Structure formats: structure tokens, C-alpha cells
Amino acid sequence: MPEKKDDTSKVNIFWKIPMFEFLEAEELDRLLSLCTTEKIAKGEYVFLECDQPRNLYVVVKGEVKLLKQTEDGRETIVEMAYPGEIFGEEAIFDGQPYPLTAQALSDVELLAITRTDFFTFLRDNPDLALEIITELGARLREAQNTIRALAMERVEWRIARVLLMLSRKAGIVEADGVSIDLPLTRQDIADMAATTVETTIRVLSNFKKMGLVETEKGKIILRDKKHLEEMVSEGCSQV
């Protein structure tokens, strides 16, 4: 059940989102005042694919996975949303049903703003619309790269790409590498790389033997991020 925001410290979450960082403090306060807080338990759905658009969401705590259902009924993870990231914007902007299903990967706290309220805010802040166009352009480019990778790259390159994406979004730099401490299963990684869980386990085992990654207690540590980046670059040059 949505509840009206009551913690003004949440305004800080907007500073983490590049498209909002140029706004003045009073505008961020106003934007926050238009939001409600939603708390979603792990495994529950924020919205389903083909639901009518209601809200634009900002992740405050936890992680959300965005899923696409295939024709045979399987679910593939298309994208992940972490604290300080927005999701659901495609449907909000074009008014069409949500193209993906959003499911809580962990217990999450979200800020939600209705389509009507967000458009009113945009009309009063036209420069924000330009920032959003830039952000959506970057996301489109990333989506095109992902589509190309899934269609043409070797599975090792695809899994390396997924690990690097996770490290960019949620990685913590430590003395022994970049730690990805997320409630992700091998099946989740397989879904993001469009492969089987058996293949994912085999590839990660090979990466471990090569000294590229280490796994411990549900955590993945990238020991040699540079090598993984070179692997992905090689994949790009050969497709």
C-alpha cells in the first residue's frame, strides 16, 4: 500500500540520478513532495508486463529486476535497477503498457510518481526533458549493444559483459578486486546472458580457474576486471 513520503532525507536520492542533479534544491523538494513511498517484499511484483502505466519509479533501497517473458513461458532478465535508478519510464512517456515485468530481487523501497504529476513537473522544468532524452538515448544504445551481444557473441563474452555491467551498477572496489554482493542466483546470471544455468556454472568455473573471478558466500569478486573488459572488447570487434 503506497504511503505518502515523510522523510525529507530521501530528496538525496535524486542527486544520485544524473538527469536530476542540475535541479535546484527547491525543485527537488517539490519533486519529492509529488512522490509516494512503496515498500515491496522480495519476490513480489511492482508491475506486470502489459499493465497500464501508473507510475515512474525510483529505487531507494534494494534491487529490482526487469523481466521479459518469452513465448515458451520462460522469464529473461533484461535489466536491473539499483538505488538511485529509475524504471518504468518507457510506459510513462509513451502512455503504452509496461513492456517489462518488474519484480523485487530483495526487499525494496521505492519512490513512485504518477504519470500526470511527472508530466506537470516536466512542463515546469523543460531542461529536464532534454536530460531525459539524453538518458534514454544512452539506454537505447546499451539495449542495442545487448541485443547484438545476445545474437552474435560467444557465451563467455556475454557472461563477462553481464559481470561488468553488475560491477558498474553495484560493484564495491576492494583491495582484492571488485565485489558484487547481490542476491543473484546462477539462474539470474544465466537469464541475463541468455544461456542455461549449466553453461553459466561452467563458464564461471573456467573464469575462476583463470583467476578472473572468485565466488564466496553468494558474492562474486572480479579479480581481473581488465581481462574481462578485454574479452568483451574482443567480442565487439568480431561481430
Secondary structure by P-SEA (a helix, b strand, c coil): ccccccccccccccccccccccccaaaaaaaaaabbbbbbccccccccccccccbbbbbccbbbbbbbbccccccccccccccccccaaaaaaacccccbbbbbcccbbbbbbcaaaaaaaaaacaaaaaaaaaaaaaaaaaaaaaaaaaccccaaaaaaaaaaaaaacbbbbccccccccccccaaaaaaaacccaaaaaaaaaaaaaaccccccccbbbbccaaaaaaaaaaaaaac
